[in-house]
Amino acid sequence: MNRSEILSHLKQNPKVSVLIVGAGINGIGTFRDLALNGVDVLLIDRADFCSGASSASSHMAHGGIRYLENGEFRLVREAVAERNRLLQNAAHIVKPLPTTIPIFKTFSGIFNAPLKFFGKLDKPSERGSIIIKLGLMMYDAYTGKHRTVPKHKFLSRKVSLKNWNQLNADITNTAVYYDGLITNPNASPLT
Ligand SMILES: Cc1cc2nc3c(=O)[nH]c(=O)nc-3n(C[C@H](O)[C@H](O)[C@H](O)COP(=O)(O)OP(=O)(O)OC[C@H]3O[C@@H](n4cnc5c(N)ncnc54)[C@H](O)[C@@H]3O)c2cc1C
């Protein structure tokens, strides 16, 4: 059916169980789940599918590592589960994404992190290797035993500067952790 045929069919058969207004990633994801469950569902958009914020993605399927610091554990658990589903169900367009953190201090952030956790501090502060290590261990634990991405790695200053020779030579370490890279955010996860 072409566009005008679809519109005229809808005018003649206007009743659907669910109408989703807005075909960004949230509308499309809801549409997919309902349709897969056999629900009679219609998805509409005032412009085109994925023409809003969903067209501007930075290509990251992230598990929300930064929310650990605010104690938003449920959010991280859900985001990591969704990231893992994307890595598993759409492996042709979602790949493990290594992310490298340059580290300049060891103990920094040890006192700020608990304050931030309990909502007593909202200013960003420098995170040292101990806090980063703890955060990455927790982040790995959320991924669970069905590893969709490798565990994080801590690299010494020497190895880091050898791998990335343009890094600031003041670093003490680097840490590498993984999230998801959406290679083509506009492709359908079903294709
Ligand atoms: C620059 C940028 C980079 C980002 N990078 C990432 C990233 O790397 N990873 C990540 O996970 N998230 C990223 N995000 C966040 C992510 O893009 C959004 O959280 C997500 O796209 C929101 O999806 P949505 O479906 O809620 O909204 P939208 O994608 O905005 O969809 C809403 C749709 O509703 C339609 N609409 C609105 N009003 C009406 C109406 N009255 N009638 C009919 N249709 C209507 C619009 O046309 C639009 O298509 C980024 C956001 C931005 C802005």
PDBQT file of the ligand as one rigid body, heavy atoms in Angstrom, charges set to zero:
ROOT
HETATM    1  C1  LIG A 201      22.303  15.296  20.334  1.00  0.00    +0.000 C 
HETATM    2  C2  LIG A 201      21.738  14.079  21.067  1.00  0.00    +0.000 A 
HETATM    3  C3  LIG A 201      22.516  12.933  21.163  1.00  0.00    +0.000 A 
HETATM    4  C4  LIG A 201      22.017  11.820  21.845  1.00  0.00    +0.000 A 
HETATM    5  N1  LIG A 201      22.771  10.681  21.905  1.00  0.00    +0.000 NA
HETATM    6  C5  LIG A 201      22.288   9.586  22.503  1.00  0.00    +0.000 A 
HETATM    7  C6  LIG A 201      23.035   8.391  22.511  1.00  0.00    +0.000 A 
HETATM    8  O1  LIG A 201      24.136   8.296  21.991  1.00  0.00    +0.000 OA
HETATM    9  N2  LIG A 201      22.516   7.301  23.131  1.00  0.00    +0.000 N 
HETATM   10  C7  LIG A 201      21.279   7.352  23.751  1.00  0.00    +0.000 A 
HETATM   11  O2  LIG A 201      20.849   6.341  24.304  1.00  0.00    +0.000 OA
HETATM   12  N3  LIG A 201      20.549   8.498  23.760  1.00  0.00    +0.000 NA
HETATM   13  C8  LIG A 201      21.022   9.591  23.152  1.00  0.00    +0.000 A 
HETATM   14  N4  LIG A 201      20.287  10.740  23.144  1.00  0.00    +0.000 N 
HETATM   15  C9  LIG A 201      18.995  10.735  23.811  1.00  0.00    +0.000 C 
HETATM   16  C10 LIG A 201      17.965  10.059  22.896  1.00  0.00    +0.000 C 
HETATM   17  O3  LIG A 201      18.152  10.493  21.554  1.00  0.00    +0.000 OA
HETATM   18  C11 LIG A 201      16.544  10.380  23.366  1.00  0.00    +0.000 C 
HETATM   19  O4  LIG A 201      16.412  10.045  24.740  1.00  0.00    +0.000 OA
HETATM   20  C12 LIG A 201      15.518   9.589  22.582  1.00  0.00    +0.000 C 
HETATM   21  O5  LIG A 201      15.748   9.704  21.194  1.00  0.00    +0.000 OA
HETATM   22  C13 LIG A 201      14.118  10.061  22.938  1.00  0.00    +0.000 C 
HETATM   23  O6  LIG A 201      13.241   9.324  22.139  1.00  0.00    +0.000 OA
HETATM   24  P1  LIG A 201      11.718   9.661  22.117  1.00  0.00    +0.000 P 
HETATM   25  O7  LIG A 201      11.043   8.596  21.293  1.00  0.00    +0.000 OA
HETATM   26  O8  LIG A 201      11.217   9.835  23.507  1.00  0.00    +0.000 OA
HETATM   27  O9  LIG A 201      11.605  11.105  21.440  1.00  0.00    +0.000 OA
HETATM   28  P2  LIG A 201      11.817  11.545  19.904  1.00  0.00    +0.000 P 
HETATM   29  O10 LIG A 201      12.841  10.760  19.178  1.00  0.00    +0.000 OA
HETATM   30  O11 LIG A 201      11.980  13.027  19.912  1.00  0.00    +0.000 OA
HETATM   31  O12 LIG A 201      10.425  11.180  19.225  1.00  0.00    +0.000 OA
HETATM   32  C14 LIG A 201       9.254  11.929  19.418  1.00  0.00    +0.000 C 
HETATM   33  C15 LIG A 201       8.468  11.868  18.108  1.00  0.00    +0.000 C 
HETATM   34  O13 LIG A 201       7.173  12.391  18.375  1.00  0.00    +0.000 OA
HETATM   35  C16 LIG A 201       6.755  13.158  17.267  1.00  0.00    +0.000 C 
HETATM   36  N5  LIG A 201       5.728  14.066  17.779  1.00  0.00    +0.000 N 
HETATM   37  C17 LIG A 201       5.878  15.016  18.717  1.00  0.00    +0.000 A 
HETATM   38  N6  LIG A 201       4.701  15.623  18.936  1.00  0.00    +0.000 NA
HETATM   39  C18 LIG A 201       3.792  15.026  18.117  1.00  0.00    +0.000 A 
HETATM   40  C19 LIG A 201       2.401  15.223  17.892  1.00  0.00    +0.000 A 
HETATM   41  N7  LIG A 201       1.705  16.150  18.558  1.00  0.00    +0.000 N 
HETATM   42  N8  LIG A 201       1.798  14.424  16.989  1.00  0.00    +0.000 NA
HETATM   43  C20 LIG A 201       2.489  13.479  16.323  1.00  0.00    +0.000 A 
HETATM   44  N9  LIG A 201       3.809  13.245  16.496  1.00  0.00    +0.000 NA
HETATM   45  C21 LIG A 201       4.445  14.026  17.384  1.00  0.00    +0.000 A 
HETATM   46  C22 LIG A 201       8.016  13.842  16.770  1.00  0.00    +0.000 C 
HETATM   47  O14 LIG A 201       7.923  14.187  15.388  1.00  0.00    +0.000 OA
HETATM   48  C23 LIG A 201       9.083  12.737  16.997  1.00  0.00    +0.000 C 
HETATM   49  O15 LIG A 201       9.300  11.948  15.835  1.00  0.00    +0.000 OA
HETATM   50  C24 LIG A 201      20.727  11.865  22.458  1.00  0.00    +0.000 A 
HETATM   51  C25 LIG A 201      19.945  13.032  22.339  1.00  0.00    +0.000 A 
HETATM   52  C26 LIG A 201      20.427  14.111  21.640  1.00  0.00    +0.000 A 
HETATM   53  C27 LIG A 201      19.558  15.359  21.504  1.00  0.00    +0.000 C 
ENDROOT
TORSDOF 0
